[in-house]
Amino acid sequence: MEPKINVTEETRLADILSAYPWLPDELVRRDGRFKVIRSPLTQALIRRATVRDAAKRTGYPAGEIMEMLHEIVREHIE
């Protein structure tokens, strides 16, 4: 099975979470810095936020976030 969307630095988090609603739980399990995704402020801003924005907030390079997202998605679709 193929991933539902292609994730790039410019991909909106709302699009990723719409395709993979279980993803926030998986991200938080991997690294506590992703807990911010559950905050009310983040939820309000998530429509406009991109993978690049998430990188700035978490301290991860955008490329590492994309790799992590691809890895998590692959694990769940196989």
N, CA, C and O atoms as a Tripos MOL2 file, in Angstrom:
@<TRIPOS>MOLECULE
protein
  312   311    78     0     0
PROTEIN
NO_CHARGES

@<TRIPOS>ATOM
      1 N           0.8370   -1.1790    0.0000 N.3       1 MET1
      2 CA          0.0000    0.0000    0.0000 C.3       1 MET1
      3 C           0.8840    1.2460    0.0000 C.2       1 MET1
      4 O           1.8910    1.3000    0.7060 O.2       1 MET1
      5 N           0.5120    2.2190   -0.7760 N.am      2 GLU2
      6 CA          1.2760    3.4570   -0.8960 C.3       2 GLU2
      7 C           0.7960    4.4910    0.1270 C.2       2 GLU2
      8 O          -0.3660    4.4660    0.5320 O.2       2 GLU2
      9 N           1.6910    5.4080    0.5510 N.am      3 PRO3
     10 CA          1.2730    6.4930    1.4420 C.3       3 PRO3
     11 C           0.1870    7.3400    0.7800 C.2       3 PRO3
     12 O           0.1420    7.4570   -0.4450 O.2       3 PRO3
     13 N          -0.6800    7.9240    1.5890 N.am      4 LYS4
     14 CA         -1.7820    8.7390    1.0810 C.3       4 LYS4
     15 C          -1.3140   10.0680    0.5130 C.2       4 LYS4
     16 O          -1.9020   10.5820   -0.4380 O.2       4 LYS4
     17 N          -0.2440   10.6320    1.0980 N.am      5 ILE5
     18 CA          0.2780   11.9100    0.6130 C.3       5 ILE5
     19 C           1.7980   11.8690    0.6090 C.2       5 ILE5
     20 O           2.4140   11.0850    1.3320 O.2       5 ILE5
     21 N           2.3910   12.7180   -0.2100 N.am      6 ASN6
     22 CA          3.8340   12.8710   -0.2480 C.3       6 ASN6
     23 C           4.1990   14.0300    0.6770 C.2       6 ASN6
     24 O           3.7580   15.1590    0.4630 O.2       6 ASN6
     25 N           4.9870   13.7590    1.6860 N.am      7 VAL7
     26 CA          5.3380   14.7750    2.6750 C.3       7 VAL7
     27 C           6.6180   15.4850    2.2580 C.2       7 VAL7
     28 O           7.6450   14.8530    2.0060 O.2       7 VAL7
     29 N           6.5370   16.8130    2.1900 N.am      8 THR8
     30 CA          7.6940   17.6670    1.9260 C.3       8 THR8
     31 C           7.7590   18.7190    3.0380 C.2       8 THR8
     32 O           6.9010   18.7440    3.9200 O.2       8 THR8
     33 N           8.7650   19.5760    2.9940 N.am      9 GLU9
     34 CA          8.8730   20.6410    3.9990 C.3       9 GLU9
     35 C           7.6840   21.5900    3.9500 C.2       9 GLU9
     36 O           7.3370   22.2040    4.9590 O.2       9 GLU9
     37 N           7.0710   21.7110    2.8030 N.am     10 GLU10
     38 CA          5.9570   22.6420    2.6400 C.3      10 GLU10
     39 C           4.5820   22.0070    2.8660 C.2      10 GLU10
     40 O           3.5620   22.6910    2.7810 O.2      10 GLU10
     41 N           4.5540   20.7170    3.1510 N.am     11 THR11
     42 CA          3.2800   20.0490    3.3950 C.3      11 THR11
     43 C           2.6680   20.5790    4.6840 C.2      11 THR11
     44 O           3.3420   20.6740    5.7100 O.2      11 THR11
     45 N           1.4060   20.9180    4.6240 N.am     12 ARG12
     46 CA          0.7160   21.4340    5.8020 C.3      12 ARG12
     47 C           0.4390   20.2940    6.7790 C.2      12 ARG12
     48 O           0.0520   19.1920    6.3880 O.2      12 ARG12
     49 N           0.6500   20.5920    8.0640 N.am     13 LEU13
     50 CA          0.4080   19.5950    9.0970 C.3      13 LEU13
     51 C          -1.0500   19.1420    9.0970 C.2      13 LEU13
     52 O          -1.3390   17.9720    9.3520 O.2      13 LEU13
     53 N          -1.9630   20.0600    8.8140 N.am     14 ALA14
     54 CA         -3.3860   19.7040    8.7730 C.3      14 ALA14
     55 C          -3.6410   18.6310    7.7230 C.2      14 ALA14
     56 O          -4.4560   17.7360    7.9450 O.2      14 ALA14
     57 N          -2.9600   18.7050    6.5860 N.am     15 ASP15
     58 CA         -3.1280   17.7030    5.5330 C.3      15 ASP15
     59 C          -2.5810   16.3420    5.9790 C.2      15 ASP15
     60 O          -3.1810   15.3010    5.7110 O.2      15 ASP15
     61 N          -1.4430   16.3710    6.6570 N.am     16 ILE16
     62 CA         -0.8410   15.1310    7.1440 C.3      16 ILE16
     63 C          -1.7530   14.4900    8.1890 C.2      16 ILE16
     64 O          -2.0070   13.2860    8.1480 O.2      16 ILE16
     65 N          -2.2420   15.3060    9.1240 N.am     17 LEU17
     66 CA         -3.0800   14.7680   10.1930 C.3      17 LEU17
     67 C          -4.4430   14.3300    9.6800 C.2      17 LEU17
     68 O          -5.0620   13.4330   10.2540 O.2      17 LEU17
     69 N          -4.9060   14.9360    8.6330 N.am     18 SER18
     70 CA         -6.1640   14.5030    8.0240 C.3      18 SER18
     71 C          -5.9950   13.1150    7.3890 C.2      18 SER18
     72 O          -6.8840   12.2690    7.4810 O.2      18 SER18
     73 N          -4.8570   12.8960    6.7530 N.am     19 ALA19
     74 CA         -4.5790   11.6110    6.1210 C.3      19 ALA19
     75 C          -4.2450   10.5310    7.1460 C.2      19 ALA19
     76 O          -4.5650    9.3590    6.9490 O.2      19 ALA19
     77 N          -3.6040   10.9320    8.2350 N.am     20 TYR20
     78 CA         -3.1500    9.9920    9.2540 C.3      20 TYR20
     79 C          -3.5290   10.5090   10.6430 C.2      20 TYR20
     80 O          -2.6640   11.0110   11.3600 O.2      20 TYR20
     81 N          -4.7890   10.4000   11.0360 N.am     21 PRO21
     82 CA         -5.2280   10.9690   12.3170 C.3      21 PRO21
     83 C          -4.5680   10.3340   13.5440 C.2      21 PRO21
     84 O          -4.5970   10.9330   14.6190 O.2      21 PRO21
     85 N          -3.9920    9.1770   13.4220 N.am     22 TRP22
     86 CA         -3.3120    8.4940   14.5180 C.3      22 TRP22
     87 C          -1.8740    8.9720   14.7040 C.2      22 TRP22
     88 O          -1.2210    8.5960   15.6770 O.2      22 TRP22
     89 N          -1.3830    9.7840   13.7980 N.am     23 LEU23
     90 CA          0.0200   10.1920   13.7910 C.3      23 LEU23
     91 C           0.4710   10.9620   15.0330 C.2      23 LEU23
     92 O           1.5760   10.6970   15.5070 O.2      23 LEU23
     93 N          -0.3020   11.8960   15.5930 N.am     24 PRO24
     94 CA          0.1860   12.6050   16.7800 C.3      24 PRO24
     95 C           0.5880   11.6860   17.9250 C.2      24 PRO24
     96 O           1.6090   11.9170   18.5730 O.2      24 PRO24
     97 N          -0.1950   10.6540   18.1790 N.am     25 ASP25
     98 CA          0.1470    9.7170   19.2480 C.3      25 ASP25
     99 C           1.4810    9.0400   18.9830 C.2      25 ASP25
    100 O           2.2940    8.8770   19.8930 O.2      25 ASP25
    101 N           1.7020    8.6500   17.7470 N.am     26 GLU26
    102 CA          2.9560    7.9950   17.3880 C.3      26 GLU26
    103 C           4.1520    8.9410   17.5260 C.2      26 GLU26
    104 O           5.2180    8.5360   17.9890 O.2      26 GLU26
    105 N           3.9710   10.1880   17.1270 N.am     27 LEU27
    106 CA          5.0630   11.1600   17.2350 C.3      27 LEU27
    107 C           5.4320   11.4080   18.6930 C.2      27 LEU27
    108 O           6.6130   11.4560   19.0360 O.2      27 LEU27
    109 N           4.4320   11.5630   19.5480 N.am     28 VAL28
    110 CA          4.6830   11.8150   20.9700 C.3      28 VAL28
    111 C           5.3800   10.6070   21.5990 C.2      28 VAL28
    112 O           6.2530   10.7680   22.4520 O.2      28 VAL28
    113 N           5.0010    9.4080   21.1830 N.am     29 ARG29
    114 CA          5.6660    8.2020   21.7110 C.3      29 ARG29
    115 C           7.1470    8.1910   21.3510 C.2      29 ARG29
    116 O           7.9760    7.7230   22.1310 O.2      29 ARG29
    117 N           7.4740    8.7010   20.1820 N.am     30 ARG30
    118 CA          8.8750    8.6850   19.7330 C.3      30 ARG30
    119 C           9.7010    9.7770   20.3750 C.2      30 ARG30
    120 O          10.8810    9.5820   20.6630 O.2      30 ARG30
    121 N           9.0840   10.9310   20.6020 N.am     31 ASP31
    122 CA          9.8320   12.0520   21.1820 C.3      31 ASP31
    123 C           8.8590   13.0170   21.8380 C.2      31 ASP31
    124 O           7.9310   13.5110   21.1960 O.2      31 ASP31
    125 N           9.0720   13.2790   23.1010 N.am     32 GLY32
    126 CA          8.2030   14.1560   23.8690 C.3      32 GLY32
    127 C           8.1130   15.5800   23.3480 C.2      32 GLY32
    128 O           7.1730   16.3020   23.6780 O.2      32 GLY32
    129 N           9.0820   15.9930   22.5350 N.am     33 ARG33
    130 CA          9.0240   17.3520   21.9910 C.3      33 ARG33
    131 C           7.8120   17.5450   21.0830 C.2      33 ARG33
    132 O           7.4200   18.6780   20.8030 O.2      33 ARG33
    133 N           7.2270   16.4590   20.6290 N.am     34 PHE34
    134 CA          6.0610   16.5630   19.7620 C.3      34 PHE34
    135 C           4.7620   16.7350   20.5450 C.2      34 PHE34
    136 O           3.6910   16.8300   19.9450 O.2      34 PHE34
    137 N           4.8410   16.7770   21.8860 N.am     35 LYS35
    138 CA          3.6350   17.0080   22.6940 C.3      35 LYS35
    139 C           2.9700   18.3240   22.3320 C.2      35 LYS35
    140 O           1.7670   18.4920   22.5280 O.2      35 LYS35
    141 N           3.7440   19.2480   21.8110 N.am     36 VAL36
    142 CA          3.2150   20.5570   21.4250 C.3      36 VAL36
    143 C           2.0740   20.4130   20.4120 C.2      36 VAL36
    144 O           1.2230   21.2970   20.3170 O.2      36 VAL36
    145 N           2.0480   19.3360   19.6730 N.am     37 ILE37
    146 CA          1.0190   19.1450   18.6570 C.3      37 ILE37
    147 C          -0.3720   19.0230   19.2890 C.2      37 ILE37
    148 O          -1.3810   19.2250   18.6130 O.2      37 ILE37
    149 N          -0.4230   18.6960   20.5730 N.am     38 ARG38
    150 CA         -1.7000   18.5440   21.2810 C.3      38 ARG38
    151 C          -2.1580   19.8160   21.9800 C.2      38 ARG38
    152 O          -3.2870   19.8710   22.4670 O.2      38 ARG38
    153 N          -1.3270   20.8200   22.0390 N.am     39 SER39
    154 CA         -1.7000   22.0360   22.7700 C.3      39 SER39
    155 C          -2.8010   22.7970   22.0270 C.2      39 SER39
    156 O          -2.8710   22.7470   20.7990 O.2      39 SER39
    157 N          -3.6580   23.5000   22.7700 N.am     40 PRO40
    158 CA         -4.7270   24.2710   22.1310 C.3      40 PRO40
    159 C          -4.1980   25.3170   21.1430 C.2      40 PRO40
    160 O          -4.7990   25.5350   20.0910 O.2      40 PRO40
    161 N          -3.0900   25.9540   21.4730 N.am     41 LEU41
    162 CA         -2.5260   26.9580   20.5660 C.3      41 LEU41
    163 C          -2.0870   26.3040   19.2580 C.2      41 LEU41
    164 O          -2.3620   26.8260   18.1780 O.2      41 LEU41
    165 N          -1.4210   25.1900   19.3530 N.am     42 THR42
    166 CA         -0.9900   24.4860   18.1470 C.3      42 THR42
    167 C          -2.1860   24.0550   17.3170 C.2      42 THR42
    168 O          -2.1740   24.1750   16.0920 O.2      42 THR42
    169 N          -3.2150   23.5550   17.9800 N.am     43 GLN43
    170 CA         -4.4150   23.1290   17.2590 C.3      43 GLN43
    171 C          -5.0180   24.2930   16.4830 C.2      43 GLN43
    172 O          -5.5380   24.1060   15.3830 O.2      43 GLN43
    173 N          -4.9510   25.4820   17.0490 N.am     44 ALA44
    174 CA         -5.4850   26.6590   16.3610 C.3      44 ALA44
    175 C          -4.6310   27.0600   15.1630 C.2      44 ALA44
    176 O          -5.1490   27.5820   14.1750 O.2      44 ALA44
    177 N          -3.3460   26.8210   15.2460 N.am     45 LEU45
    178 CA         -2.4190   27.2460   14.1940 C.3      45 LEU45
    179 C          -2.1090   26.1630   13.1700 C.2      45 LEU45
    180 O          -1.4800   26.4340   12.1470 O.2      45 LEU45
    181 N          -2.5430   24.9540   13.4410 N.am     46 ILE46
    182 CA         -2.1190   23.8140   12.6310 C.3      46 ILE46
    183 C          -2.5450   23.9040   11.1670 C.2      46 ILE46
    184 O          -1.8910   23.3250   10.2990 O.2      46 ILE46
    185 N          -3.6130   24.6090   10.8870 N.am     47 ARG47
    186 CA         -4.0610   24.7470    9.4900 C.3      47 ARG47
    187 C          -2.9930   25.3400    8.5980 C.2      47 ARG47
    188 O          -2.8290   24.9240    7.4510 O.2      47 ARG47
    189 N          -2.2680   26.3110    9.1230 N.am     48 ARG48
    190 CA         -1.2650   27.0010    8.3030 C.3      48 ARG48
    191 C           0.1360   26.4330    8.4810 C.2      48 ARG48
    192 O           1.0090   26.6730    7.6480 O.2      48 ARG48
    193 N           0.3600   25.6910    9.5470 N.am     49 ALA49
    194 CA          1.7080   25.2070    9.8610 C.3      49 ALA49
    195 C           2.1460   24.1280    8.8750 C.2      49 ALA49
    196 O           1.3450   23.3040    8.4310 O.2      49 ALA49
    197 N           3.4240   24.1520    8.5490 N.am     50 THR50
    198 CA          4.0180   23.1770    7.6330 C.3      50 THR50
    199 C           5.0280   22.3090    8.3870 C.2      50 THR50
    200 O           5.2900   22.5370    9.5680 O.2      50 THR50
    201 N           5.5790   21.3380    7.7130 N.am     51 VAL51
    202 CA          6.6320   20.5150    8.2940 C.3      51 VAL51
    203 C           7.8040   21.4070    8.6860 C.2      51 VAL51
    204 O           8.4200   21.1900    9.7290 O.2      51 VAL51
    205 N           8.1140   22.3850    7.8820 N.am     52 ARG52
    206 CA          9.2020   23.3230    8.2020 C.3      52 ARG52
    207 C           8.9230   24.0590    9.5090 C.2      52 ARG52
    208 O           9.8250   24.2390   10.3270 O.2      52 ARG52
    209 N           7.6760   24.4820    9.7070 N.am     53 ASP53
    210 CA          7.2980   25.1530   10.9550 C.3      53 ASP53
    211 C           7.4540   24.2110   12.1530 C.2      53 ASP53
    212 O           7.9180   24.6200   13.2170 O.2      53 ASP53
    213 N           7.0640   22.9510   11.9690 N.am     54 ALA54
    214 CA          7.2000   21.9600   13.0400 C.3      54 ALA54
    215 C           8.6720   21.7710   13.3950 C.2      54 ALA54
    216 O           9.0180   21.5940   14.5640 O.2      54 ALA54
    217 N           9.5270   21.8090   12.3910 N.am     55 ALA55
    218 CA         10.9640   21.6740   12.6320 C.3      55 ALA55
    219 C          11.4730   22.8110   13.5130 C.2      55 ALA55
    220 O          12.2620   22.5910   14.4310 O.2      55 ALA55
    221 N          11.0250   23.9950   13.2320 N.am     56 LYS56
    222 CA         11.4480   25.1480   14.0380 C.3      56 LYS56
    223 C          10.9900   25.0010   15.4850 C.2      56 LYS56
    224 O          11.7400   25.3170   16.4090 O.2      56 LYS56
    225 N           9.7650   24.5250   15.6860 N.am     57 ARG57
    226 CA          9.1960   24.4040   17.0310 C.3      57 ARG57
    227 C           9.8230   23.2720   17.8420 C.2      57 ARG57
    228 O           9.9510   23.3810   19.0620 O.2      57 ARG57
    229 N          10.2120   22.1890   17.1750 N.am     58 THR58
    230 CA         10.7270   21.0280   17.8920 C.3      58 THR58
    231 C          12.2410   20.9830   17.9890 C.2      58 THR58
    232 O          12.7900   20.2800   18.8370 O.2      58 THR58
    233 N          12.9190   21.7290   17.1260 N.am     59 GLY59
    234 CA         14.3740   21.6860   17.1100 C.3      59 GLY59
    235 C          14.9390   20.5960   16.2150 C.2      59 GLY59
    236 O          16.1570   20.4560   16.0980 O.2      59 GLY59
    237 N          14.0620   19.8230   15.5830 N.am     60 TYR60
    238 CA         14.5000   18.8030   14.6360 C.3      60 TYR60
    239 C          14.7280   19.4580   13.2790 C.2      60 TYR60
    240 O          13.9940   20.3780   12.9190 O.2      60 TYR60
    241 N          15.7240   19.0100   12.5170 N.am     61 PRO61
    242 CA         15.8190   19.4480   11.1290 C.3      61 PRO61
    243 C          14.5950   18.9220   10.3590 C.2      61 PRO61
    244 O          14.1080   17.8270   10.6440 O.2      61 PRO61
    245 N          14.1120   19.6840    9.4080 N.am     62 ALA62
    246 CA         12.9240   19.2980    8.6390 C.3      62 ALA62
    247 C          13.1220   17.9470    7.9710 C.2      62 ALA62
    248 O          12.1890   17.1460    7.9160 O.2      62 ALA62
    249 N          14.3080   17.6810    7.4680 N.am     63 GLY63
    250 CA         14.5780   16.4020    6.8220 C.3      63 GLY63
    251 C          14.3940   15.2240    7.7710 C.2      63 GLY63
    252 O          13.8830   14.1780    7.3720 O.2      63 GLY63
    253 N          14.8070   15.3910    9.0230 N.am     64 GLU64
    254 CA         14.6330   14.3210   10.0020 C.3      64 GLU64
    255 C          13.1490   14.1000   10.3210 C.2      64 GLU64
    256 O          12.7130   12.9630   10.5040 O.2      64 GLU64
    257 N          12.3870   15.1810   10.3860 N.am     65 ILE65
    258 CA         10.9500   15.0390   10.6320 C.3      65 ILE65
    259 C          10.3090   14.2890    9.4690 C.2      65 ILE65
    260 O           9.4980   13.3880    9.6800 O.2      65 ILE65
    261 N          10.6700   14.6580    8.2470 N.am     66 MET66
    262 CA         10.0970   13.9660    7.0910 C.3      66 MET66
    263 C          10.4640   12.4910    7.1060 C.2      66 MET66
    264 O           9.6150   11.6460    6.8220 O.2      66 MET66
    265 N          11.7160   12.1620    7.4340 N.am     67 GLU67
    266 CA         12.1300   10.7610    7.5180 C.3      67 GLU67
    267 C          11.3240   10.0270    8.5860 C.2      67 GLU67
    268 O          10.8720    8.9030    8.3670 O.2      67 GLU67
    269 N          11.1460   10.6640    9.7370 N.am     68 MET68
    270 CA         10.3890   10.0590   10.8200 C.3      68 MET68
    271 C           8.9390    9.8200   10.4010 C.2      68 MET68
    272 O           8.3810    8.7560   10.6720 O.2      68 MET68
    273 N           8.3330   10.8010    9.7470 N.am     69 LEU69
    274 CA          6.9600   10.6550    9.2890 C.3      69 LEU69
    275 C           6.8400    9.5070    8.2910 C.2      69 LEU69
    276 O           5.9270    8.6860    8.3850 O.2      69 LEU69
    277 N           7.7600    9.4550    7.3430 N.am     70 HIS70
    278 CA          7.7370    8.3750    6.3500 C.3      70 HIS70
    279 C           7.9000    7.0150    7.0230 C.2      70 HIS70
    280 O           7.2120    6.0570    6.6700 O.2      70 HIS70
    281 N           8.8080    6.9320    7.9870 N.am     71 GLU71
    282 CA          9.0380    5.6690    8.6940 C.3      71 GLU71
    283 C           7.7860    5.2280    9.4590 C.2      71 GLU71
    284 O           7.3890    4.0650    9.3800 O.2      71 GLU71
    285 N           7.1710    6.1420   10.1900 N.am     72 ILE72
    286 CA          5.9740    5.8170   10.9680 C.3      72 ILE72
    287 C           4.8490    5.3760   10.0320 C.2      72 ILE72
    288 O           4.1680    4.3870   10.3030 O.2      72 ILE72
    289 N           4.6540    6.0980    8.9440 N.am     73 VAL73
    290 CA          3.5870    5.7570    8.0000 C.3      73 VAL73
    291 C           3.8520    4.3800    7.3850 C.2      73 VAL73
    292 O           2.9370    3.5620    7.2840 O.2      73 VAL73
    293 N           5.0860    4.1220    6.9780 N.am     74 ARG74
    294 CA          5.4260    2.8150    6.4100 C.3      74 ARG74
    295 C           5.1120    1.6900    7.3900 C.2      74 ARG74
    296 O           4.5730    0.6530    7.0050 O.2      74 ARG74
    297 N           5.4550    1.9030    8.6640 N.am     75 GLU75
    298 CA          5.1840    0.8840    9.6840 C.3      75 GLU75
    299 C           3.6960    0.5870    9.8050 C.2      75 GLU75
    300 O           3.3070   -0.5550   10.0490 O.2      75 GLU75
    301 N           2.8660    1.6030    9.6360 N.am     76 HIS76
    302 CA          1.4260    1.4200    9.8220 C.3      76 HIS76
    303 C           0.7040    0.9120    8.5810 C.2      76 HIS76
    304 O          -0.3740    0.3280    8.6930 O.2      76 HIS76
    305 N           1.2780    1.1230    7.4020 N.am     77 ILE77
    306 CA          0.5680    0.6920    6.2040 C.3      77 ILE77
    307 C           1.0190   -0.6750    5.7050 C.2      77 ILE77
    308 O           0.3930   -1.2520    4.8160 O.2      77 ILE77
    309 N           2.0920   -1.1870    6.2700 N.am     78 GLU78
    310 CA          2.5730   -2.5050    5.8340 C.3      78 GLU78
    311 C           1.8710   -3.6080    6.5620 C.2      78 GLU78
    312 O           2.1520   -4.7830    6.3210 O.2      78 GLU78
@<TRIPOS>BOND
     1     1     2 1
     2     2     3 1
     3     3     4 2
     4     3     5 am
     5     5     6 1
     6     6     7 1
     7     7     8 2
     8     7     9 am
     9     9    10 1
    10    10    11 1
    11    11    12 2
    12    11    13 am
    13    13    14 1
    14    14    15 1
    15    15    16 2
    16    15    17 am
    17    17    18 1
    18    18    19 1
    19    19    20 2
    20    19    21 am
    21    21    22 1
    22    22    23 1
    23    23    24 2
    24    23    25 am
    25    25    26 1
    26    26    27 1
    27    27    28 2
    28    27    29 am
    29    29    30 1
    30    30    31 1
    31    31    32 2
    32    31    33 am
    33    33    34 1
    34    34    35 1
    35    35    36 2
    36    35    37 am
    37    37    38 1
    38    38    39 1
    39    39    40 2
    40    39    41 am
    41    41    42 1
    42    42    43 1
    43    43    44 2
    44    43    45 am
    45    45    46 1
    46    46    47 1
    47    47    48 2
    48    47    49 am
    49    49    50 1
    50    50    51 1
    51    51    52 2
    52    51    53 am
    53    53    54 1
    54    54    55 1
    55    55    56 2
    56    55    57 am
    57    57    58 1
    58    58    59 1
    59    59    60 2
    60    59    61 am
    61    61    62 1
    62    62    63 1
    63    63    64 2
    64    63    65 am
    65    65    66 1
    66    66    67 1
    67    67    68 2
    68    67    69 am
    69    69    70 1
    70    70    71 1
    71    71    72 2
    72    71    73 am
    73    73    74 1
    74    74    75 1
    75    75    76 2
    76    75    77 am
    77    77    78 1
    78    78    79 1
    79    79    80 2
    80    79    81 am
    81    81    82 1
    82    82    83 1
    83    83    84 2
    84    83    85 am
    85    85    86 1
    86    86    87 1
    87    87    88 2
    88    87    89 am
    89    89    90 1
    90    90    91 1
    91    91    92 2
    92    91    93 am
    93    93    94 1
    94    94    95 1
    95    95    96 2
    96    95    97 am
    97    97    98 1
    98    98    99 1
    99    99   100 2
   100    99   101 am
   101   101   102 1
   102   102   103 1
   103   103   104 2
   104   103   105 am
   105   105   106 1
   106   106   107 1
   107   107   108 2
   108   107   109 am
   109   109   110 1
   110   110   111 1
   111   111   112 2
   112   111   113 am
   113   113   114 1
   114   114   115 1
   115   115   116 2
   116   115   117 am
   117   117   118 1
   118   118   119 1
   119   119   120 2
   120   119   121 am
   121   121   122 1
   122   122   123 1
   123   123   124 2
   124   123   125 am
   125   125   126 1
   126   126   127 1
   127   127   128 2
   128   127   129 am
   129   129   130 1
   130   130   131 1
   131   131   132 2
   132   131   133 am
   133   133   134 1
   134   134   135 1
   135   135   136 2
   136   135   137 am
   137   137   138 1
   138   138   139 1
   139   139   140 2
   140   139   141 am
   141   141   142 1
   142   142   143 1
   143   143   144 2
   144   143   145 am
   145   145   146 1
   146   146   147 1
   147   147   148 2
   148   147   149 am
   149   149   150 1
   150   150   151 1
   151   151   152 2
   152   151   153 am
   153   153   154 1
   154   154   155 1
   155   155   156 2
   156   155   157 am
   157   157   158 1
   158   158   159 1
   159   159   160 2
   160   159   161 am
   161   161   162 1
   162   162   163 1
   163   163   164 2
   164   163   165 am
   165   165   166 1
   166   166   167 1
   167   167   168 2
   168   167   169 am
   169   169   170 1
   170   170   171 1
   171   171   172 2
   172   171   173 am
   173   173   174 1
   174   174   175 1
   175   175   176 2
   176   175   177 am
   177   177   178 1
   178   178   179 1
   179   179   180 2
   180   179   181 am
   181   181   182 1
   182   182   183 1
   183   183   184 2
   184   183   185 am
   185   185   186 1
   186   186   187 1
   187   187   188 2
   188   187   189 am
   189   189   190 1
   190   190   191 1
   191   191   192 2
   192   191   193 am
   193   193   194 1
   194   194   195 1
   195   195   196 2
   196   195   197 am
   197   197   198 1
   198   198   199 1
   199   199   200 2
   200   199   201 am
   201   201   202 1
   202   202   203 1
   203   203   204 2
   204   203   205 am
   205   205   206 1
   206   206   207 1
   207   207   208 2
   208   207   209 am
   209   209   210 1
   210   210   211 1
   211   211   212 2
   212   211   213 am
   213   213   214 1
   214   214   215 1
   215   215   216 2
   216   215   217 am
   217   217   218 1
   218   218   219 1
   219   219   220 2
   220   219   221 am
   221   221   222 1
   222   222   223 1
   223   223   224 2
   224   223   225 am
   225   225   226 1
   226   226   227 1
   227   227   228 2
   228   227   229 am
   229   229   230 1
   230   230   231 1
   231   231   232 2
   232   231   233 am
   233   233   234 1
   234   234   235 1
   235   235   236 2
   236   235   237 am
   237   237   238 1
   238   238   239 1
   239   239   240 2
   240   239   241 am
   241   241   242 1
   242   242   243 1
   243   243   244 2
   244   243   245 am
   245   245   246 1
   246   246   247 1
   247   247   248 2
   248   247   249 am
   249   249   250 1
   250   250   251 1
   251   251   252 2
   252   251   253 am
   253   253   254 1
   254   254   255 1
   255   255   256 2
   256   255   257 am
   257   257   258 1
   258   258   259 1
   259   259   260 2
   260   259   261 am
   261   261   262 1
   262   262   263 1
   263   263   264 2
   264   263   265 am
   265   265   266 1
   266   266   267 1
   267   267   268 2
   268   267   269 am
   269   269   270 1
   270   270   271 1
   271   271   272 2
   272   271   273 am
   273   273   274 1
   274   274   275 1
   275   275   276 2
   276   275   277 am
   277   277   278 1
   278   278   279 1
   279   279   280 2
   280   279   281 am
   281   281   282 1
   282   282   283 1
   283   283   284 2
   284   283   285 am
   285   285   286 1
   286   286   287 1
   287   287   288 2
   288   287   289 am
   289   289   290 1
   290   290   291 1
   291   291   292 2
   292   291   293 am
   293   293   294 1
   294   294   295 1
   295   295   296 2
   296   295   297 am
   297   297   298 1
   298   298   299 1
   299   299   300 2
   300   299   301 am
   301   301   302 1
   302   302   303 1
   303   303   304 2
   304   303   305 am
   305   305   306 1
   306   306   307 1
   307   307   308 2
   308   307   309 am
   309   309   310 1
   310   310   311 1
   311   311   312 2
@<TRIPOS>SUBSTRUCTURE
     1 MET1         2 RESIDUE 1 A MET
     2 GLU2         6 RESIDUE 1 A GLU
     3 PRO3        10 RESIDUE 1 A PRO
     4 LYS4        14 RESIDUE 1 A LYS
     5 ILE5        18 RESIDUE 1 A ILE
     6 ASN6        22 RESIDUE 1 A ASN
     7 VAL7        26 RESIDUE 1 A VAL
     8 THR8        30 RESIDUE 1 A THR
     9 GLU9        34 RESIDUE 1 A GLU
    10 GLU10       38 RESIDUE 1 A GLU
    11 THR11       42 RESIDUE 1 A THR
    12 ARG12       46 RESIDUE 1 A ARG
    13 LEU13       50 RESIDUE 1 A LEU
    14 ALA14       54 RESIDUE 1 A ALA
    15 ASP15       58 RESIDUE 1 A ASP
    16 ILE16       62 RESIDUE 1 A ILE
    17 LEU17       66 RESIDUE 1 A LEU
    18 SER18       70 RESIDUE 1 A SER
    19 ALA19       74 RESIDUE 1 A ALA
    20 TYR20       78 RESIDUE 1 A TYR
    21 PRO21       82 RESIDUE 1 A PRO
    22 TRP22       86 RESIDUE 1 A TRP
    23 LEU23       90 RESIDUE 1 A LEU
    24 PRO24       94 RESIDUE 1 A PRO
    25 ASP25       98 RESIDUE 1 A ASP
    26 GLU26      102 RESIDUE 1 A GLU
    27 LEU27      106 RESIDUE 1 A LEU
    28 VAL28      110 RESIDUE 1 A VAL
    29 ARG29      114 RESIDUE 1 A ARG
    30 ARG30      118 RESIDUE 1 A ARG
    31 ASP31      122 RESIDUE 1 A ASP
    32 GLY32      126 RESIDUE 1 A GLY
    33 ARG33      130 RESIDUE 1 A ARG
    34 PHE34      134 RESIDUE 1 A PHE
    35 LYS35      138 RESIDUE 1 A LYS
    36 VAL36      142 RESIDUE 1 A VAL
    37 ILE37      146 RESIDUE 1 A ILE
    38 ARG38      150 RESIDUE 1 A ARG
    39 SER39      154 RESIDUE 1 A SER
    40 PRO40      158 RESIDUE 1 A PRO
    41 LEU41      162 RESIDUE 1 A LEU
    42 THR42      166 RESIDUE 1 A THR
    43 GLN43      170 RESIDUE 1 A GLN
    44 ALA44      174 RESIDUE 1 A ALA
    45 LEU45      178 RESIDUE 1 A LEU
    46 ILE46      182 RESIDUE 1 A ILE
    47 ARG47      186 RESIDUE 1 A ARG
    48 ARG48      190 RESIDUE 1 A ARG
    49 ALA49      194 RESIDUE 1 A ALA
    50 THR50      198 RESIDUE 1 A THR
    51 VAL51      202 RESIDUE 1 A VAL
    52 ARG52      206 RESIDUE 1 A ARG
    53 ASP53      210 RESIDUE 1 A ASP
    54 ALA54      214 RESIDUE 1 A ALA
    55 ALA55      218 RESIDUE 1 A ALA
    56 LYS56      222 RESIDUE 1 A LYS
    57 ARG57      226 RESIDUE 1 A ARG
    58 THR58      230 RESIDUE 1 A THR
    59 GLY59      234 RESIDUE 1 A GLY
    60 TYR60      238 RESIDUE 1 A TYR
    61 PRO61      242 RESIDUE 1 A PRO
    62 ALA62      246 RESIDUE 1 A ALA
    63 GLY63      250 RESIDUE 1 A GLY
    64 GLU64      254 RESIDUE 1 A GLU
    65 ILE65      258 RESIDUE 1 A ILE
    66 MET66      262 RESIDUE 1 A MET
    67 GLU67      266 RESIDUE 1 A GLU
    68 MET68      270 RESIDUE 1 A MET
    69 LEU69      274 RESIDUE 1 A LEU
    70 HIS70      278 RESIDUE 1 A HIS
    71 GLU71      282 RESIDUE 1 A GLU
    72 ILE72      286 RESIDUE 1 A ILE
    73 VAL73      290 RESIDUE 1 A VAL
    74 ARG74      294 RESIDUE 1 A ARG
    75 GLU75      298 RESIDUE 1 A GLU
    76 HIS76      302 RESIDUE 1 A HIS
    77 ILE77      306 RESIDUE 1 A ILE
    78 GLU78      310 RESIDUE 1 A GLU
